[in-house]
């Protein structure tokens, strides 16, 4: 599905050196912590039809919240579930309200900011559509589901179906059966998780991270109605990787391999409707396959590779932002940020005892492949830690992520900015224990403060908020001059 932001009021040569890794015995977010949060959410009364977020349930960043904000976010999330469709138009542009609200809540925003964020993004939403009772009946035999996949008009039917399944079985069992099972039927949904610029998996993230069965049901229904354009290529890459006996190099070296491949770097044009499908895969498919088929994580590397993936996603996005054409303001790439915004769910997945290790590794490998493909689709913007480090914030008053990110709590936005800031802050935290590793591009509190300022100042600046394909100079034409 195509996606575009909506503004309510405006608008490599691969290193042969392999880095030895060991599986850490201490997870970043402990399974005990995860189980306690899950139990807490269940005890609070969250169901497949009712959303309730307690003051203690604030997501991975673990901020403090108030009863007032808890009541407000629960009320607004419930209203969004009951009143709004998954797409706000018939072109498949996504409703971000649930992401926006939970990202605000998970960064400490108060009730008034939550209400403002909601109010700014409701008048263009489509209302919920009536279900097709016959389709719901047919979905009871999942063999009939295939003919309804990829069609947005059946979203209400898939939502009802998955709500009922989760109500009866719990979302853990439902996900393992319908998405993670590993057979041909489950792979229909597994592949679609990565469609629509990762929106299905982003929706799933907010359901899993906040232990909300209703939001998981929304994510599964959204997944079901997305297309599967990239599935065949990703399955081919997976098969090629499994047949290889070569160990995987560092993820940053794979980014450099994409960047240094001239055919890949020149495979996309502004006229391409979907720059992954119509650019990269249409013009440099073999070159892309050669690189992404090198992605092969080992179970004992799961924790470190998860952090490496996450850190590299922020590095690529921030690098692209600080490499504008001469004289232009900094801006983030609208598509690269989705790969940052989705990344926290891989921390949740990693520490979920009900997901098999095999599935965790597979999900991680697919994410890394998608990251590399999206980087190529953005015309391979330059990669440089030094350039990020040289960024000079216009307002250096903020000394912490909380202080800096709070500036966008009342920003007129559809949620992309606060999601990006929150994801960067979580990445900063989980990266700290690995700052002695060569494979980690972004490290050090001072560098991360630059990243936070870059996110906020790019969003606050006048003019168009995002660039769509930062590696193409013509994509920057409407960005104001920095002078």
MARLOVEX-851791 format. One record per residue (C-alpha): residue in three letters; x, y, z; residue number from 1. Coordinates in steps of 0.2 Angstrom, whole numbers, padded with zeros to 4 digits. Example, Ala and Ser with C-alpha at 12.3 -4.5 7.8 and 13.67 -1.06 7.14 Angstrom:
<nodes>
{'ALA'; {0062; -0022; 0039}; 1},
{'SER'; {0068; -0005; 0036}; 2},
</nodes>
This chain:
<nodes>
{'UNK'; {0000; 0000; 0000}; 1},
{'UNK'; {0006; 0018; -0004}; 2},
{'UNK'; {0008; 0029; 0011}; 3},
{'UNK'; {0010; 0048; 0013}; 4},
{'UNK'; {0011; 0059; 0028}; 5},
{'UNK'; {-0004; 0071; 0030}; 6},
{'UNK'; {-0003; 0088; 0037}; 7},
{'UNK'; {-0019; 0095; 0043}; 8},
{'UNK'; {-0013; 0113; 0043}; 9},
{'UNK'; {0000; 0114; 0029}; 10},
{'UNK'; {0009; 0103; 0026}; 11},
{'UNK'; {0154; -0005; -0001}; 12},
{'UNK'; {0166; -0017; -0001}; 13},
{'UNK'; {0162; -0029; 0013}; 14},
{'UNK'; {0175; -0031; 0027}; 15},
{'UNK'; {0181; -0049; 0028}; 16},
{'UNK'; {0183; -0047; 0046}; 17},
{'UNK'; {0170; -0056; 0056}; 18},
{'UNK'; {0166; -0049; 0073}; 19},
{'UNK'; {0164; -0063; 0086}; 20},
{'UNK'; {0149; -0062; 0096}; 21},
{'UNK'; {0141; -0070; 0112}; 22},
{'UNK'; {0124; -0071; 0118}; 23},
{'UNK'; {0122; -0060; 0133}; 24},
{'UNK'; {0115; -0068; 0148}; 25},
{'UNK'; {0106; -0052; 0154}; 26},
{'UNK'; {0092; -0046; 0142}; 27},
{'UNK'; {0090; -0028; 0140}; 28},
{'UNK'; {0072; -0029; 0145}; 29},
{'UNK'; {0070; -0044; 0156}; 30},
{'UNK'; {0056; -0058; 0153}; 31},
{'UNK'; {0051; -0055; 0171}; 32},
{'UNK'; {0048; -0037; 0167}; 33},
{'UNK'; {0038; -0042; 0152}; 34},
{'UNK'; {0027; -0054; 0161}; 35},
{'UNK'; {0023; -0042; 0175}; 36},
{'UNK'; {0018; -0029; 0162}; 37},
{'UNK'; {0007; -0042; 0153}; 38},
{'UNK'; {-0001; -0048; 0169}; 39},
{'UNK'; {-0004; -0030; 0174}; 40},
{'UNK'; {-0012; -0025; 0158}; 41},
{'UNK'; {-0023; -0041; 0158}; 42},
{'UNK'; {-0028; -0037; 0176}; 43},
{'UNK'; {-0033; -0019; 0171}; 44},
{'UNK'; {-0046; -0026; 0160}; 45},
{'UNK'; {-0039; -0024; 0142}; 46},
{'UNK'; {-0048; -0035; 0130}; 47},
{'UNK'; {-0049; -0038; 0112}; 48},
{'UNK'; {-0063; -0025; 0112}; 49},
{'UNK'; {-0058; -0013; 0126}; 50},
{'UNK'; {-0042; -0003; 0127}; 51},
{'UNK'; {-0036; 0002; 0144}; 52},
{'UNK'; {-0018; 0009; 0148}; 53},
{'UNK'; {-0013; 0011; 0166}; 54},
{'UNK'; {-0002; 0025; 0173}; 55},
{'UNK'; {0012; 0011; 0175}; 56},
{'UNK'; {0010; 0004; 0158}; 57},
{'UNK'; {0021; 0017; 0148}; 58},
{'UNK'; {0031; 0006; 0136}; 59},
{'UNK'; {0049; 0003; 0134}; 60},
{'UNK'; {0055; 0020; 0139}; 61},
{'UNK'; {0047; 0018; 0156}; 62},
{'UNK'; {0042; 0036; 0159}; 63},
{'UNK'; {0031; 0041; 0173}; 64},
{'UNK'; {0013; 0045; 0169}; 65},
{'UNK'; {-0003; 0051; 0178}; 66},
{'UNK'; {-0020; 0045; 0181}; 67},
{'UNK'; {-0027; 0059; 0171}; 68},
{'UNK'; {-0016; 0055; 0156}; 69},
{'UNK'; {-0020; 0036; 0158}; 70},
{'UNK'; {-0039; 0040; 0157}; 71},
{'UNK'; {-0037; 0051; 0142}; 72},
{'UNK'; {-0026; 0040; 0132}; 73},
{'UNK'; {-0037; 0025; 0135}; 74},
{'UNK'; {-0053; 0035; 0131}; 75},
{'UNK'; {-0045; 0041; 0114}; 76},
{'UNK'; {-0038; 0025; 0109}; 77},
{'UNK'; {-0055; 0017; 0112}; 78},
{'UNK'; {-0064; 0030; 0102}; 79},
{'UNK'; {-0051; 0028; 0087}; 80},
{'UNK'; {-0055; 0009; 0088}; 81},
{'UNK'; {-0073; 0011; 0087}; 82},
{'UNK'; {-0075; 0026; 0075}; 83},
{'UNK'; {-0061; 0026; 0062}; 84},
{'UNK'; {-0055; 0015; 0048}; 85},
{'UNK'; {-0037; 0009; 0046}; 86},
{'UNK'; {-0035; 0020; 0031}; 87},
{'UNK'; {-0040; 0038; 0030}; 88},
{'UNK'; {-0043; 0037; 0011}; 89},
{'UNK'; {-0045; 0024; -0003}; 90},
{'UNK'; {-0027; 0025; -0008}; 91},
{'UNK'; {-0022; 0016; 0007}; 92},
{'UNK'; {-0014; 0030; 0018}; 93},
{'UNK'; {-0013; 0024; 0036}; 94},
{'UNK'; {-0022; 0030; 0051}; 95},
{'UNK'; {-0008; 0034; 0064}; 96},
{'UNK'; {-0019; 0039; 0078}; 97},
{'UNK'; {-0015; 0024; 0090}; 98},
{'UNK'; {0003; 0026; 0086}; 99},
{'UNK'; {0003; 0044; 0089}; 100},
{'UNK'; {-0006; 0043; 0106}; 101},
{'UNK'; {0005; 0030; 0113}; 102},
{'UNK'; {0021; 0038; 0107}; 103},
{'UNK'; {0015; 0054; 0116}; 104},
{'UNK'; {0010; 0044; 0131}; 105},
{'UNK'; {0026; 0034; 0131}; 106},
{'UNK'; {0036; 0050; 0131}; 107},
{'UNK'; {0027; 0058; 0146}; 108},
{'UNK'; {0015; 0069; 0137}; 109},
{'UNK'; {0000; 0075; 0147}; 110},
{'UNK'; {-0019; 0074; 0144}; 111},
{'UNK'; {-0020; 0090; 0135}; 112},
{'UNK'; {-0006; 0086; 0123}; 113},
{'UNK'; {-0015; 0069; 0120}; 114},
{'UNK'; {-0031; 0077; 0116}; 115},
{'UNK'; {-0023; 0090; 0105}; 116},
{'UNK'; {-0014; 0076; 0095}; 117},
{'UNK'; {-0030; 0067; 0093}; 118},
{'UNK'; {-0040; 0083; 0088}; 119},
{'UNK'; {-0028; 0087; 0075}; 120},
{'UNK'; {-0030; 0071; 0066}; 121},
{'UNK'; {-0048; 0066; 0067}; 122},
{'UNK'; {-0057; 0077; 0054}; 123},
{'UNK'; {-0049; 0068; 0039}; 124},
{'UNK'; {-0051; 0050; 0045}; 125},
{'UNK'; {-0064; 0039; 0037}; 126},
{'UNK'; {-0077; 0031; 0048}; 127},
{'UNK'; {-0077; 0013; 0051}; 128},
{'UNK'; {-0086; 0002; 0038}; 129},
{'UNK'; {-0099; -0011; 0041}; 130},
{'UNK'; {-0093; -0029; 0041}; 131},
{'UNK'; {-0099; -0042; 0029}; 132},
{'UNK'; {-0107; -0055; 0039}; 133},
{'UNK'; {-0105; -0068; 0026}; 134},
{'UNK'; {-0086; -0065; 0025}; 135},
{'UNK'; {-0084; -0066; 0044}; 136},
{'UNK'; {-0093; -0083; 0044}; 137},
{'UNK'; {-0081; -0089; 0030}; 138},
{'UNK'; {-0066; -0083; 0039}; 139},
{'UNK'; {-0070; -0096; 0053}; 140},
{'UNK'; {-0062; -0108; 0041}; 141},
{'UNK'; {-0046; -0100; 0037}; 142},
{'UNK'; {-0044; -0109; 0021}; 143},
{'UNK'; {-0057; -0096; 0014}; 144},
{'UNK'; {-0046; -0081; 0019}; 145},
{'UNK'; {-0034; -0081; 0005}; 146},
{'UNK'; {-0047; -0074; -0007}; 147},
{'UNK'; {-0050; -0059; 0004}; 148},
{'UNK'; {-0032; -0055; 0008}; 149},
{'UNK'; {-0025; -0038; 0001}; 150},
{'UNK'; {-0042; -0030; 0000}; 151},
{'UNK'; {-0045; -0015; 0012}; 152},
{'UNK'; {-0064; -0017; 0011}; 153},
{'UNK'; {-0063; -0033; 0021}; 154},
{'UNK'; {-0054; -0024; 0036}; 155},
{'UNK'; {-0069; -0024; 0047}; 156},
{'UNK'; {-0071; -0043; 0044}; 157},
{'UNK'; {-0054; -0047; 0048}; 158},
{'UNK'; {-0054; -0036; 0063}; 159},
{'UNK'; {-0070; -0045; 0070}; 160},
{'UNK'; {-0062; -0061; 0066}; 161},
{'UNK'; {-0046; -0058; 0075}; 162},
{'UNK'; {-0055; -0050; 0090}; 163},
{'UNK'; {-0065; -0066; 0092}; 164},
{'UNK'; {-0050; -0077; 0090}; 165},
{'UNK'; {-0040; -0067; 0103}; 166},
{'UNK'; {-0054; -0066; 0115}; 167},
{'UNK'; {-0055; -0085; 0114}; 168},
{'UNK'; {-0037; -0090; 0113}; 169},
{'UNK'; {-0026; -0075; 0118}; 170},
{'UNK'; {-0015; -0065; 0106}; 171},
{'UNK'; {0000; -0075; 0109}; 172},
{'UNK'; {-0008; -0091; 0103}; 173},
{'UNK'; {-0016; -0082; 0088}; 174},
{'UNK'; {0000; -0074; 0082}; 175},
{'UNK'; {0009; -0090; 0083}; 176},
{'UNK'; {-0005; -0099; 0073}; 177},
{'UNK'; {-0009; -0086; 0060}; 178},
{'UNK'; {0008; -0077; 0058}; 179},
{'UNK'; {0023; -0086; 0065}; 180},
{'UNK'; {0019; -0104; 0062}; 181},
{'UNK'; {0031; -0105; 0047}; 182},
{'UNK'; {0019; -0114; 0035}; 183},
{'UNK'; {0013; -0108; 0018}; 184},
{'UNK'; {-0003; -0102; 0026}; 185},
{'UNK'; {0005; -0092; 0040}; 186},
{'UNK'; {0018; -0085; 0028}; 187},
{'UNK'; {0004; -0076; 0019}; 188},
{'UNK'; {0002; -0064; 0034}; 189},
{'UNK'; {0021; -0065; 0039}; 190},
{'UNK'; {0026; -0057; 0023}; 191},
{'UNK'; {0012; -0044; 0024}; 192},
{'UNK'; {0019; -0038; 0041}; 193},
{'UNK'; {0033; -0030; 0031}; 194},
{'UNK'; {0021; -0022; 0018}; 195},
{'UNK'; {0015; -0004; 0017}; 196},
{'UNK'; {0032; 0004; 0023}; 197},
{'UNK'; {0031; -0007; 0039}; 198},
{'UNK'; {0015; 0000; 0045}; 199},
{'UNK'; {0007; -0017; 0049}; 200},
{'UNK'; {0022; -0022; 0061}; 201},
{'UNK'; {0022; -0004; 0068}; 202},
{'UNK'; {0004; -0006; 0073}; 203},
{'UNK'; {0008; -0023; 0080}; 204},
{'UNK'; {0022; -0015; 0090}; 205},
{'UNK'; {0010; -0004; 0099}; 206},
{'UNK'; {-0001; -0019; 0103}; 207},
{'UNK'; {0013; -0030; 0110}; 208},
{'UNK'; {0023; -0016; 0119}; 209},
{'UNK'; {0008; -0010; 0128}; 210},
{'UNK'; {0000; -0027; 0130}; 211},
{'UNK'; {-0016; -0022; 0121}; 212},
{'UNK'; {-0026; -0037; 0113}; 213},
{'UNK'; {-0037; -0025; 0104}; 214},
{'UNK'; {-0023; -0016; 0095}; 215},
{'UNK'; {-0015; -0033; 0091}; 216},
{'UNK'; {-0032; -0037; 0083}; 217},
{'UNK'; {-0031; -0021; 0073}; 218},
{'UNK'; {-0013; -0025; 0068}; 219},
{'UNK'; {-0018; -0042; 0061}; 220},
{'UNK'; {-0033; -0035; 0052}; 221},
{'UNK'; {-0022; -0022; 0044}; 222},
{'UNK'; {-0009; -0035; 0040}; 223},
{'UNK'; {-0022; -0045; 0031}; 224},
{'UNK'; {-0028; -0031; 0019}; 225},
{'UNK'; {-0010; -0026; 0014}; 226},
{'UNK'; {-0003; -0032; -0003}; 227},
{'UNK'; {0011; -0044; -0004}; 228},
{'UNK'; {0022; -0036; -0017}; 229},
{'UNK'; {0038; -0039; -0009}; 230},
{'UNK'; {0035; -0056; -0002}; 231},
{'UNK'; {0041; -0067; -0016}; 232},
{'UNK'; {0058; -0057; -0016}; 233},
{'UNK'; {0060; -0059; 0002}; 234},
{'UNK'; {0056; -0077; 0002}; 235},
{'UNK'; {0069; -0079; -0012}; 236},
{'UNK'; {0082; -0070; -0002}; 237},
{'UNK'; {0078; -0081; 0014}; 238},
{'UNK'; {0081; -0096; 0004}; 239},
{'UNK'; {0097; -0090; -0003}; 240},
{'UNK'; {0103; -0086; 0014}; 241},
{'UNK'; {0099; -0103; 0021}; 242},
{'UNK'; {0109; -0111; 0007}; 243},
{'UNK'; {0124; -0101; 0011}; 244},
{'UNK'; {0138; -0107; 0023}; 245},
{'UNK'; {0146; -0090; 0024}; 246},
{'UNK'; {0144; -0080; 0041}; 247},
{'UNK'; {0136; -0063; 0040}; 248},
{'UNK'; {0147; -0048; 0041}; 249},
{'UNK'; {0142; -0032; 0051}; 250},
{'UNK'; {0126; -0024; 0046}; 251},
{'UNK'; {0135; -0007; 0043}; 252},
{'UNK'; {0146; -0015; 0030}; 253},
{'UNK'; {0131; -0022; 0021}; 254},
{'UNK'; {0124; -0004; 0021}; 255},
{'UNK'; {0141; 0001; 0013}; 256},
{'UNK'; {0139; -0013; 0001}; 257},
{'UNK'; {0123; -0006; -0005}; 258},
{'UNK'; {0130; 0012; -0006}; 259},
{'UNK'; {0145; 0007; -0016}; 260},
{'UNK'; {0136; -0003; -0029}; 261},
{'UNK'; {0133; 0009; -0043}; 262},
{'UNK'; {0119; 0000; -0051}; 263},
{'UNK'; {0109; -0001; -0035}; 264},
{'UNK'; {0113; 0018; -0031}; 265},
{'UNK'; {0106; 0023; -0048}; 266},
{'UNK'; {0092; 0011; -0048}; 267},
{'UNK'; {0078; 0023; -0043}; 268},
{'UNK'; {0071; 0039; -0050}; 269},
{'UNK'; {0058; 0052; -0044}; 270},
{'UNK'; {0046; 0045; -0056}; 271},
{'UNK'; {0045; 0028; -0049}; 272},
{'UNK'; {0029; 0026; -0040}; 273},
{'UNK'; {0036; 0013; -0027}; 274},
{'UNK'; {0054; 0015; -0026}; 275},
{'UNK'; {0057; -0002; -0019}; 276},
{'UNK'; {0046; -0012; -0031}; 277},
{'UNK'; {0048; 0000; -0047}; 278},
{'UNK'; {0065; 0006; -0044}; 279},
{'UNK'; {0077; -0006; -0034}; 280},
{'UNK'; {0068; -0023; -0039}; 281},
{'UNK'; {0064; -0017; -0057}; 282},
{'UNK'; {0082; -0011; -0061}; 283},
{'UNK'; {0094; -0019; -0049}; 284},
{'UNK'; {0086; -0035; -0043}; 285},
{'UNK'; {0101; -0047; -0044}; 286},
{'UNK'; {0112; -0034; -0035}; 287},
{'UNK'; {0100; -0032; -0021}; 288},
{'UNK'; {0097; -0050; -0019}; 289},
{'UNK'; {0116; -0053; -0018}; 290},
{'UNK'; {0118; -0042; -0003}; 291},
{'UNK'; {0102; -0046; 0007}; 292},
{'UNK'; {0105; -0065; 0005}; 293},
{'UNK'; {0120; -0062; 0016}; 294},
{'UNK'; {0109; -0058; 0030}; 295},
{'UNK'; {0109; -0073; 0042}; 296},
{'UNK'; {0109; -0071; 0060}; 297},
{'UNK'; {0113; -0085; 0073}; 298},
{'UNK'; {0102; -0088; 0088}; 299},
{'UNK'; {0116; -0085; 0100}; 300},
{'UNK'; {0118; -0068; 0091}; 301},
{'UNK'; {0100; -0063; 0093}; 302},
{'UNK'; {0102; -0049; 0106}; 303},
{'UNK'; {0117; -0041; 0099}; 304},
{'UNK'; {0111; -0042; 0081}; 305},
{'UNK'; {0094; -0034; 0087}; 306},
{'UNK'; {0103; -0019; 0094}; 307},
{'UNK'; {0115; -0018; 0079}; 308},
{'UNK'; {0100; -0018; 0067}; 309},
{'UNK'; {0091; -0004; 0077}; 310},
{'UNK'; {0107; 0007; 0079}; 311},
{'UNK'; {0111; 0005; 0061}; 312},
{'UNK'; {0093; 0011; 0056}; 313},
{'UNK'; {0095; 0027; 0066}; 314},
{'UNK'; {0112; 0029; 0059}; 315},
{'UNK'; {0106; 0028; 0041}; 316},
{'UNK'; {0091; 0040; 0044}; 317},
{'UNK'; {0102; 0053; 0054}; 318},
{'UNK'; {0116; 0052; 0041}; 319},
{'UNK'; {0103; 0055; 0027}; 320},
{'UNK'; {0096; 0070; 0036}; 321},
{'UNK'; {0113; 0079; 0038}; 322},
{'UNK'; {0118; 0077; 0020}; 323},
{'UNK'; {0106; 0090; 0011}; 324},
{'UNK'; {0111; 0097; -0005}; 325},
{'UNK'; {0122; 0113; -0003}; 326},
{'UNK'; {0112; 0127; 0006}; 327},
{'UNK'; {0097; 0117; 0011}; 328},
{'UNK'; {0090; 0114; 0029}; 329},
{'UNK'; {0092; 0097; 0037}; 330},
{'UNK'; {0077; 0085; 0034}; 331},
{'UNK'; {0074; 0067; 0038}; 332},
{'UNK'; {0069; 0054; 0025}; 333},
{'UNK'; {0051; 0050; 0027}; 334},
{'UNK'; {0053; 0032; 0022}; 335},
{'UNK'; {0069; 0029; 0032}; 336},
{'UNK'; {0061; 0035; 0048}; 337},
{'UNK'; {0048; 0021; 0047}; 338},
{'UNK'; {0062; 0008; 0049}; 339},
{'UNK'; {0068; 0017; 0065}; 340},
{'UNK'; {0050; 0019; 0071}; 341},
{'UNK'; {0047; 0001; 0069}; 342},
{'UNK'; {0063; -0005; 0078}; 343},
{'UNK'; {0057; -0005; 0096}; 344},
{'UNK'; {0046; -0020; 0092}; 345},
{'UNK'; {0061; -0031; 0089}; 346},
{'UNK'; {0066; -0028; 0107}; 347},
{'UNK'; {0049; -0034; 0113}; 348},
{'UNK'; {0049; -0049; 0101}; 349},
{'UNK'; {0067; -0054; 0108}; 350},
{'UNK'; {0061; -0054; 0126}; 351},
{'UNK'; {0044; -0063; 0123}; 352},
{'UNK'; {0045; -0081; 0129}; 353},
{'UNK'; {0030; -0086; 0119}; 354},
{'UNK'; {0039; -0083; 0102}; 355},
{'UNK'; {0051; -0097; 0097}; 356},
{'UNK'; {0069; -0092; 0095}; 357},
{'UNK'; {0068; -0098; 0077}; 358},
{'UNK'; {0054; -0085; 0073}; 359},
{'UNK'; {0063; -0071; 0083}; 360},
{'UNK'; {0079; -0074; 0071}; 361},
{'UNK'; {0068; -0075; 0056}; 362},
{'UNK'; {0059; -0059; 0060}; 363},
{'UNK'; {0075; -0050; 0063}; 364},
{'UNK'; {0083; -0056; 0047}; 365},
{'UNK'; {0068; -0050; 0037}; 366},
{'UNK'; {0069; -0033; 0046}; 367},
{'UNK'; {0087; -0031; 0041}; 368},
{'UNK'; {0084; -0035; 0023}; 369},
{'UNK'; {0070; -0023; 0022}; 370},
{'UNK'; {0081; -0009; 0030}; 371},
{'UNK'; {0094; -0012; 0016}; 372},
{'UNK'; {0081; -0012; 0003}; 373},
{'UNK'; {0073; 0004; 0009}; 374},
{'UNK'; {0090; 0012; 0010}; 375},
{'UNK'; {0094; 0007; -0008}; 376},
{'UNK'; {0076; 0014; -0013}; 377},
{'UNK'; {0081; 0031; -0006}; 378},
{'UNK'; {0095; 0032; -0018}; 379},
{'UNK'; {0109; 0027; -0005}; 380},
{'UNK'; {0111; 0044; 0004}; 381},
{'UNK'; {0129; 0046; 0012}; 382},
{'UNK'; {0133; 0037; 0028}; 383},
{'UNK'; {0143; 0046; 0040}; 384},
{'UNK'; {0145; 0046; 0059}; 385},
{'UNK'; {0156; 0061; 0058}; 386},
{'UNK'; {0144; 0072; 0049}; 387},
{'UNK'; {0131; 0068; 0062}; 388},
{'UNK'; {0143; 0073; 0076}; 389},
{'UNK'; {0147; 0089; 0067}; 390},
{'UNK'; {0129; 0095; 0068}; 391},
{'UNK'; {0127; 0111; 0077}; 392},
{'UNK'; {0110; 0112; 0086}; 393},
{'UNK'; {0102; 0129; 0085}; 394},
{'UNK'; {0095; 0128; 0102}; 395},
{'UNK'; {0107; 0118; 0114}; 396},
{'UNK'; {0097; 0121; 0130}; 397},
{'UNK'; {0090; 0104; 0131}; 398},
{'UNK'; {0102; 0092; 0140}; 399},
{'UNK'; {0091; 0076; 0140}; 400},
{'UNK'; {0081; 0066; 0128}; 401},
{'UNK'; {0065; 0070; 0139}; 402},
{'UNK'; {0068; 0088; 0139}; 403},
{'UNK'; {0072; 0089; 0120}; 404},
{'UNK'; {0058; 0078; 0114}; 405},
{'UNK'; {0044; 0086; 0125}; 406},
{'UNK'; {0046; 0101; 0113}; 407},
{'UNK'; {0036; 0091; 0100}; 408},
{'UNK'; {0022; 0085; 0112}; 409},
{'UNK'; {0011; 0099; 0105}; 410},
{'UNK'; {0017; 0099; 0087}; 411},
{'UNK'; {0004; 0099; 0074}; 412},
{'UNK'; {0009; 0082; 0067}; 413},
{'UNK'; {0002; 0065; 0063}; 414},
{'UNK'; {0014; 0056; 0075}; 415},
{'UNK'; {0029; 0053; 0064}; 416},
{'UNK'; {0040; 0065; 0074}; 417},
{'UNK'; {0037; 0059; 0092}; 418},
{'UNK'; {0038; 0041; 0086}; 419},
{'UNK'; {0055; 0045; 0079}; 420},
{'UNK'; {0061; 0054; 0094}; 421},
{'UNK'; {0054; 0040; 0106}; 422},
{'UNK'; {0062; 0026; 0095}; 423},
{'UNK'; {0079; 0035; 0095}; 424},
{'UNK'; {0079; 0037; 0114}; 425},
{'UNK'; {0075; 0019; 0117}; 426},
{'UNK'; {0089; 0014; 0104}; 427},
{'UNK'; {0101; 0026; 0114}; 428},
{'UNK'; {0097; 0016; 0130}; 429},
{'UNK'; {0099; -0001; 0123}; 430},
{'UNK'; {0115; 0003; 0114}; 431},
{'UNK'; {0124; 0009; 0130}; 432},
{'UNK'; {0131; -0008; 0135}; 433},
{'UNK'; {0138; -0011; 0118}; 434},
{'UNK'; {0148; 0005; 0115}; 435},
{'UNK'; {0164; -0005; 0116}; 436},
{'UNK'; {0159; -0014; 0100}; 437},
{'UNK'; {0166; -0010; 0083}; 438},
{'UNK'; {0149; -0014; 0075}; 439},
{'UNK'; {0139; -0001; 0084}; 440},
{'UNK'; {0139; 0016; 0073}; 441},
{'UNK'; {0131; 0027; 0085}; 442},
{'UNK'; {0138; 0028; 0103}; 443},
{'UNK'; {0141; 0041; 0116}; 444},
{'UNK'; {0128; 0053; 0125}; 445},
{'UNK'; {0135; 0068; 0116}; 446},
{'UNK'; {0131; 0061; 0099}; 447},
{'UNK'; {0114; 0055; 0104}; 448},
{'UNK'; {0110; 0073; 0110}; 449},
{'UNK'; {0114; 0079; 0093}; 450},
{'UNK'; {0102; 0066; 0086}; 451},
{'UNK'; {0088; 0072; 0097}; 452},
{'UNK'; {0091; 0090; 0092}; 453},
{'UNK'; {0092; 0085; 0074}; 454},
{'UNK'; {0075; 0077; 0075}; 455},
{'UNK'; {0066; 0091; 0084}; 456},
{'UNK'; {0074; 0105; 0075}; 457},
{'UNK'; {0071; 0097; 0058}; 458},
{'UNK'; {0052; 0095; 0063}; 459},
{'UNK'; {0051; 0113; 0070}; 460},
{'UNK'; {0059; 0121; 0054}; 461},
{'UNK'; {0048; 0130; 0042}; 462},
{'UNK'; {0043; 0122; 0025}; 463},
{'UNK'; {0040; 0104; 0020}; 464},
{'UNK'; {0043; 0092; 0035}; 465},
{'UNK'; {0051; 0077; 0026}; 466},
{'UNK'; {0061; 0073; 0011}; 467},
{'UNK'; {0055; 0058; 0001}; 468},
{'UNK'; {0071; 0050; -0006}; 469},
{'UNK'; {0085; 0059; 0002}; 470},
{'UNK'; {0098; 0052; -0010}; 471},
{'UNK'; {0090; 0061; -0025}; 472},
{'UNK'; {0094; 0080; -0026}; 473},
{'UNK'; {0078; 0084; -0034}; 474},
{'UNK'; {0068; 0077; -0019}; 475},
{'UNK'; {0075; 0092; -0009}; 476},
{'UNK'; {0069; 0106; -0021}; 477},
{'UNK'; {0055; 0112; -0009}; 478},
{'UNK'; {0066; 0112; 0007}; 479},
{'UNK'; {0070; 0130; 0012}; 480},
{'UNK'; {0087; 0137; 0012}; 481},
{'UNK'; {0098; 0136; 0028}; 482},
{'UNK'; {0103; 0154; 0026}; 483},
</nodes>
